[in-house]
Amino acid sequence: MISFTFNFSQMKLFKHKLFLLAGITLAASYVVYFVLNAYQLSYYKQSLKTRWALELKDQHVDYIFLGSSRMANMISSTAFDSSLHQTSINLATPGSSYGESYVLFQQYLANGNTAKTLVLSFDLFKSRHLDLSAEPITPLVFKQFDFFPYQEIPEIKSVYNSYTAPWHMYLWKYLPFSRFAEFNTYFKADSMLQFVMDGKPQHASFNTHTGEQLIHNFTFKGERISAPGVVRLGPRSEKYLLKILSLAKKNNISIILVTAPYYKMATFDRTIHNTYVSFLKNTFNTRYIDFTASGAWNSYTYFSDPIHTNVYGSKLYTKMLCDSLNVNKITNTSSENETYF
């Protein structure tokens, strides 16, 4: 009987210590979270293109570029503005989905900025599907870390819900330190120390005035050709594509869909792609320009990899886009599906 009482007391003491340890650990994690949060808000304020875009104010441009890296890295804003004598801003972000593009576009307008024409990347795809599980939930399609400071904005929260597992949302909300534990690659000790010492934030890899982000370093020698025929348009992508176009239409912003160049593109059946383009043209009064047919894109010297142009290819592609827009201004006409040769 005495032994039982003794063991029970030990167990009770152990539980108290365990709870105390858990409480101290939780409190310490919150302290670390607040420190790291303050650091990353200052350090990444301008270097993350997503946050730069979300903080834009008083921007009133003729053209806004939106999409993934095939828009972010392949348009020379400087050459574009100079050629058309217009103003533009490139909000496209590498590695992004239409969900991320929607957030950036929606907040750009919500912040009082304006644009006359939206140029949206629209890559070739072979088919459509309705399987959400075929669109993996990863930071690559919606960069969760980048949007944490804005997570409670209703529109941004809705996109989080689309691209993030529910248990993740609860974990990030009630144990915020987990954000930094999961995305620890953003926190390099040498960078943090240097920031504390001299107060200089991370250098942006893009032009913080225009959003231009050309690829200057490349070693591609044409080892592989591109194969867009493996790409499928999924339900999550389609949902936010349509929301982008609806938002543009609501704000009386003209819409141009563009398919950027590919290196020595493999051929495939475009029937479903072309049918969907016709649907978008009829529904949103969009214009569609396909830039993949030019023979120039058979030269690897214009590419950094099979699906991204380097700085030289980007300037050529930008010229083609400007020429196409200039022609349309002069003739005031456009074909059903425009192809730039």
For each residue, the residues with C-beta under 8 A, 3 or more apart:
1: 4 5
2: 5 6
3: 6 7
4: 1 7 8
5: 1 2 8 9
6: 2 3 9 10
7: 3 4 10 11
8: 4 5 11 12
9: 5 6 12 13
10: 6 7 13 14
11: 7 8 14 15
12: 8 9 15 16
13: 9 10 16 17
14: 10 11 17 18
15: 11 12 18 19
16: 12 13 19 20
17: 13 14 20 21
18: 14 15 21 22
19: 15 16 22 23
20: 16 17 23 24
21: 17 18 24 25
22: 18 19 25 26
23: 19 20 26 27
24: 20 21 27 28
25: 21 22 28 29
26: 22 23 29 30 175
27: 23 24 30 31
28: 24 25 31 32
29: 25 26 32 33 175 177
30: 26 27 33 34 176 177
31: 27 28 34 35
32: 28 29 35 36 177 180
33: 29 30 36 37 176 177 179 180
34: 30 31 37 38
35: 31 32 38 39
36: 32 33 39 40 177 180 187
37: 33 34 40 41 176 180
38: 34 35 41 42
39: 35 36 42 43 187 192 195
40: 36 37 43 44 180 186 187
41: 37 38 44 45 149
42: 38 39 45 195 201
43: 39 40 47 191 192 195 201 202
44: 40 41 47 48 51 186 201 202
45: 41 42 48 51 52 55 201
46: 51 52 201 202 204 208
47: 43 44 52 201 202 203 204 205
48: 44 45 51 52 146
49: 52 53 72 93 94 204 205 206 211 213
50: 53 54 93 100 104 143 146 147
51: 44 45 46 48 54 55 146 149
52: 45 46 47 48 49 55 56 204 206 208 211
53: 49 50 56 91 93 104 107 108 211
54: 50 51 103 104 107 111 147 150
55: 45 51 52
56: 52 53 59 89 108 111 113
57: 111 112 113
58: 112 113
59: 56 89 108 113 114
60: 87 113 114 115
61: 64 86 87 88 89 113 114 115 116
62: 84 86 87 88 115 116 117
63: 80 86 87 88 89 115 116 117 118 119
64: 61 88 89 90 91 105 108 115 117 118 119 253
65: 71 72 75 77 88 89 90 91 92 119 211
66: 71 91 92 101 104 105 118 119 120 121 244
67: 70 71 72 92 96 101 120 121 122
68: 71 72 92 93 94 95 96 97 101 121 123
69: 72 73 74 92 93 94 95 96 308
70: 67 73 74 121 123 260 307 308
71: 65 66 67 68 74 75 90 92 119 120 121 258 260
72: 49 65 67 68 69 75 90 92 93 94 206 211 213
73: 69 70 94 213 214 215 304 308 309 314
74: 69 70 71 260 261 308 309 313 314 317 318
75: 65 71 72 80 90 92 119 212 314 317 318 321
76: 79 80 212 214 311 314 315 318
77: 65 80 81 88 89 90 207 210 211 212
78: 81 82 210 212
79: 76 82 83 315 318 319 322
80: 63 75 76 77 83 84 86 88 318 321 322
81: 77 78 84 85 86 87 88 210
82: 78 79 85
83: 79 80 318 319 322 326
84: 62 80 81 322 325 326
85: 81 82
86: 61 62 63 80 81
87: 60 61 62 63 81
88: 61 62 63 64 65 77 80 81 210
89: 56 59 61 63 64 65 77 115 210 211
90: 64 65 71 72 75 77 210 211 212 213
91: 53 64 65 66 101 104 105 108 211
92: 65 66 67 68 69 71 72 75 96 101 121 211
93: 49 50 53 68 69 72 96 100 101 104 143
94: 49 68 69 72 73 213
95: 68 69 140 141 143
96: 67 68 69 92 93 99 100 101 141 142 143
97: 68 100 101 141 142 163 236 237 240
98: 101 102 236 237 238 239 240 241 243 244
99: 96 102 103 141 142 159 162 163 236 237 239 240
100: 50 93 96 97 103 104 141 142 143 159
101: 66 67 68 91 92 93 96 97 98 104 105 120 240 244
102: 98 99 105 106 159 240 243 244 247
103: 54 99 100 106 107 147 155 156 159
104: 50 53 54 66 91 93 100 101 107 108
105: 64 66 91 101 102 108 109 118 244 247 248
106: 102 103 109 110 155 247
107: 53 54 103 104 110 111 150 153 155 156
108: 53 56 59 64 91 104 105 111 113 115
109: 105 106 113 114 247 251
110: 106 107 155
111: 54 56 57 107 108
112: 57 58
113: 56 57 58 59 60 61 108 109
114: 59 60 61 109
115: 60 61 62 63 64 89 108 118 253
116: 61 62 63 253 254
117: 62 63 64 253 254 255 256
118: 63 64 66 105 115 244 248 253 254 255 256
119: 63 64 65 66 71 75 256 258 321
120: 66 67 71 101 244 245 255 256 257 258
121: 66 67 68 70 71 92 257 258 259 260
122: 67 257 258 259 277 288
123: 68 70 228 231 259 260
124: 228 229 231 259 262 265 268 270 273 292
125: 128 228 231 232 233 272 273
126: 228 229 230 231 232 268 269 270 272 273
127: 232 233 272
128: 125 232 233 234 238 272 276
129: 134 232 233 234 235
130: 234 235
131: 134 135 234 235
132: 135 234 235 236
133: 136
134: 129 131 232 234
135: 131 132 141 234 235 236 237
136: 133 141
137: 141 163 164 165
138: 141
139: 142 143 144 145 183
140: 95 143
141: 95 96 97 99 100 135 136 137 138 163
142: 96 97 99 100 139 147 159 160 162 163 164
143: 50 93 95 96 100 139 140 146 147
144: 139 147 148 160 163 164 172 183
145: 139 148 179 183 186
146: 48 50 51 143
147: 50 54 103 142 143 144 150 151 156 160
148: 144 145 151 172 179
149: 41 51
150: 54 107 147 153 156
151: 147 148 156 157 160 172
152: 156 157
153: 107 150 156 157
154: 157 158
155: 103 106 107 110 158 159
156: 103 107 147 150 151 152 153 159 160
157: 151 152 153 154 160 161
158: 154 155 161 162
159: 99 100 102 103 142 155 156 162 163 240
160: 142 144 147 151 156 157 163 164 169
161: 157 158 164 166 169
162: 99 142 158 159 236 239 240
163: 97 99 137 141 142 144 159 160 236
164: 137 142 144 160 161 168 169
165: 137 168 169
166: 161 169 170
167: 170 171
168: 164 165 171 172
169: 160 161 164 165 166 172 173
170: 166 167 173 174
171: 167 168 174 175 178
172: 144 148 151 168 169 175 176 178 179
173: 169 170 176
174: 170 171
175: 26 29 171 172 178
176: 30 33 37 172 173 179
177: 29 30 32 33 36 180 181
178: 171 172 175 181 182
179: 33 145 148 172 176 182 183
180: 32 33 36 37 40 177 183 184 186 187
181: 177 178 184
182: 178 179
183: 139 144 145 179 180 186
184: 180 181 187
185: 188
186: 40 44 145 180 183
187: 36 39 40 180 184 191 192
188: 185 191 192
189: 192 193
190: 193 194
191: 43 187 188 194 195 202
192: 39 43 187 188 189 195 196
193: 189 190 196 197
194: 190 191 197 198 200
195: 39 42 43 191 192 198 199 200 201 202
196: 192 193 199
197: 193 194
198: 194 195
199: 195 196
200: 194 195
201: 42 43 44 45 46 47 195
202: 43 44 46 47 191 195
203: 47
204: 46 47 49 52 207 208
205: 47 49 213
206: 49 52 72 211 212 213
207: 77 204 210 211 212 213
208: 46 52 204 211
209:
210: 77 78 81 88 89 90 207
211: 49 52 53 65 72 77 89 90 91 92 206 207 208
212: 75 76 77 78 90 206 207
213: 49 72 73 90 94 205 206 207
214: 73 76 310 311 314
215: 73 218 304 308 309 310 311 314
216: 310 311
217: 304
218: 215 303 304 305 310
219:
220: 223 300 303 304 305 306 310
221: 300
222: 225 263 264 300 303
223: 220
224: 263 305 306
225: 222 263 264 265 266 306
226: 262 263 264 265 266 306 307
227: 230 265 266 306
228: 123 124 125 126 231 262 265 266 268 307
229: 124 126 266 267 268 269
230: 126 227
231: 123 124 125 126 228
232: 125 126 127 128 129 134
233: 125 127 128 129 237 238 276
234: 128 129 130 131 132 134 135 237 238
235: 129 130 131 132 135 238 239
236: 97 98 99 132 135 162 163 239 240
237: 97 98 99 135 233 234 240 241
238: 98 128 233 234 235 241 242
239: 98 99 162 235 236 242 243
240: 97 98 99 101 102 159 162 236 237 243 244
241: 98 237 238 244 245
242: 238 239 245 246
243: 98 102 239 240 246 247
244: 66 98 101 102 105 118 120 240 241 247 248
245: 120 241 242 248 249 255 280 283 284 286
246: 242 243 249 250 284
247: 102 105 106 109 243 244 250 251
248: 105 118 244 245 251 253 254 255 284
249: 245 246 252 253 255 284 285
250: 246 247
251: 109 247 248
252: 249
253: 64 115 116 117 118 248 249
254: 116 117 118 248 287
255: 117 118 120 245 248 249 284 285 286 287
256: 117 118 119 120 286 287 288 289 325
257: 120 121 122 277 280 286 287 288 289
258: 71 119 120 121 122 288 289 290 291 321
259: 121 122 123 124 288 289 290 291 292
260: 70 71 74 121 123 291 292 309 317
261: 74 291 292 294 296 297 302 309 313 317
262: 124 226 228 265 292 297 306 307
263: 222 224 225 226 297 298 300 302 303 305 306 307
264: 222 225 226 297 298 306
265: 124 225 226 227 228 262 292 297
266: 225 226 227 228 229
267: 229
268: 124 126 228 229
269: 126 229 272
270: 124 126 273 274
271: 274 275
272: 125 126 127 128 269 275 276
273: 124 125 126 270 276 277
274: 270 271 277 278 337
275: 271 272 278 279
276: 128 233 272 273 279 280
277: 122 257 273 274 280 281 288 337
278: 274 275 281 282 336 337
279: 275 276 282 283
280: 245 257 276 277 283 284 286 288
281: 277 278 284 285 286 287 288 336
282: 278 279 285
283: 245 279 280
284: 245 246 248 249 255 280 281
285: 249 255 281 282
286: 245 255 256 257 280 281
287: 254 255 256 257 281 328 334 338
288: 122 256 257 258 259 277 280 281 337 338
289: 256 257 258 259 321 324 338 339 340
290: 258 259 293 337 338 339 340
291: 258 259 260 261 294 317 320 321 340
292: 124 259 260 261 262 265 297 339
293: 290 339 340 341
294: 261 291 297 320 340 341
295: 298 341
296: 261 299 302 316
297: 261 262 263 264 265 292 294 302 303 313
298: 263 264 295
299: 296 302
300: 220 221 222 263 303
301: 312 313
302: 261 263 296 297 299 309 310 312 313 316
303: 218 220 222 263 297 300 306 308 309 310 313
304: 73 215 217 218 220 308 309 310 313
305: 218 220 224 263 308
306: 220 224 225 226 227 262 263 264 303
307: 70 226 228 262 263
308: 69 70 73 74 215 303 304 305
309: 73 74 215 260 261 302 303 304 312 313 314 316 317
310: 214 215 216 218 220 302 303 304 313 314
311: 76 214 215 216 314 315
312: 301 302 309 315 316
313: 74 261 297 301 302 303 304 309 310 316 317
314: 73 74 75 76 214 215 309 310 311 317 318
315: 76 79 311 312 318 319
316: 296 302 309 312 313 319 320
317: 74 75 260 261 291 309 313 314 320 321
318: 74 75 76 79 80 83 314 315 321 322
319: 79 83 315 316 322 323
320: 291 294 316 317 323 324 340
321: 75 80 119 258 289 291 317 318 324 325
322: 79 80 83 84 318 319 325 326
323: 319 320 326 327 340
324: 289 320 321 327 328 338 340
325: 84 256 321 322 328 329
326: 83 84 322 323 329 330
327: 323 324 330 331
328: 287 324 325 331 332 333 334
329: 325 326 332
330: 326 327
331: 327 328
332: 328 329
333: 328
334: 287 328 338
335: 338
336: 278 281
337: 274 277 278 288 290
338: 287 288 289 290 324 334 335
339: 289 290 292 293
340: 289 290 291 293 294 320 323 324
341: 293 294 295
